[in-house]
Amino acid sequence: MSKTTRGTQVLGKAKVAFTLHPYEYNPAGERVGLQAAEAMQADPQIVLKTLMAEVDGHPVCVVVPSDGEVSMKKLAAAFGGKSAQMMKPPDAERLTGYHVGGISPFGQKKRVPTVVESDALSHPLVYINGGQRGLLVRLAPADAVAVLGAVVASVMSEG
């Protein structure tokens, strides 16, 4: 497994402090974020998953805790839109240049508006995909927001 990805290069270039955390990726696993949290023996609240969606037909990136579900209504509102929907996996792969299960918000082929769930900022460090299946980076959530130029908003469904 390569330890250098477009995602880790972006973080390095931005001089952000981060550590690499490889884990055993299970291609048959249904919920990649929860599988990563389990493999890392970490609270799912600090292992963030990267999702690709569309708000009013425009691509956006969503970073939320791995045990959470995104509220499409809240997601649309975070970007001042009317409606949101998840992006189809082949479209997400084409847009980001990453494979599903290894999509990182860092170093995507085409930079798109990004939102980070506000709850994530209550933790000193979080894990986010580093740009390939089975590779997480651990960093301060505020650093992730800064590098991504992300909006911080509550986009998770209640309950």
Order of alpha helices (4+ residues) and beta strands (2+ residues): alpha-beta-alpha-beta-beta-alpha-beta-alpha-beta-beta-beta-alpha-beta
